[in-house]
């Protein structure tokens, strides 16, 4: 899977200007990601899925994001949605993920409402930030019924996709709004993620789901920051600042800034994968992963995403006048990085729950 991710990253880098211009992943790239099962690595083995460990799935997303952040983001979000295959009734899991070429998007936030009717629910709502919906077949959409939170599996063919994704960065993710108007959803396609995984869940699906969601944002941010360093190094070997006989790479200020960025990114990445490994080891047992390890995942996700943005910003600054043009990948890296930091899972407020737990202040942890 990592070999395939590296191949996809190379293609994503080549196609990045096209991806950004059309605000969706090109069909050629989607096909390559689909063939390698990188968009469904959370699907269990009994459905023909890879059932890949969290670190592996997230590293594939990081790797693809090194080529292009939008592509890596779409891998992350699709993998997170594929994990819901363990939470749905089996009939739904087979319906959604039985076809190995099926890709699902997901917005679990309860943006909709549901009414119980004979045989299922009637669901209405509007869900923003449906990342990857242009190339997806299904949307997992959150809704409220009688105060309880549920998720419904909605066929894309039965909902409206609005052209709303006109943004500063991550343009290629195609994260448009989706609308359902009094849509009937059969009972077997409605489920909850709030009570934790089912008793028979394998280790992958005992790994904290909400933590994985936050980590998926960080994985794309990590890859984007690494790509920004790559882009700066490539530029620095040839660019000579105005009035200087030395290349950008030969300047001491550049050398120090690149070294500092490299150290920051390596440290953040180590925290990221160490926290994942700690929780993964705990998920091998029969007891729920403890809150202390869930806390570690959330701290890592927010810290990594925000550190990665600083790295991308530093590389953009070093690029100087060359970085401001649309033809420069550094300006896209900068915009993508700061769009990622706006995600509610990793924005500054996301530290608050972790801080409460560290300070011993009472807090609700069901979505930790």
Secondary structure, 3 states (H helix, E strand, C coil): CHHHHHHHHHHHHHHHHHHHHHCCCCHHHHHHHHHCCCCCCCCCHHHCCCCCCHHHHHHHHHHHHHHCHHHHHHHHHHHHHHHHHHCCCHHHHHHHHCCCCCCEEEEEEEEEEEEEECCEEEEEEEEEEECCHHHCCEEEEEEEECCEEEEEEEEHHHCEEECCCCCCCCHHHCCEEEEEEEEEEEHHHEECCCCCCCCCCCHHHHCCHHHHHHHHHHHHHHHHHHHHHHHHHHHHCCCCCCCCCCCHHHCHHHHHHHHHHHHHHHHHHHHHHHHHHHHHHHHCCCCCCCHHHHHHHHHHHHHHHHHHHHHHHHHHHHHHHHHHCCCCHHHHHHHHHHHHCCCCCCCHHHHHHHHHHHHCCCCCCCCC
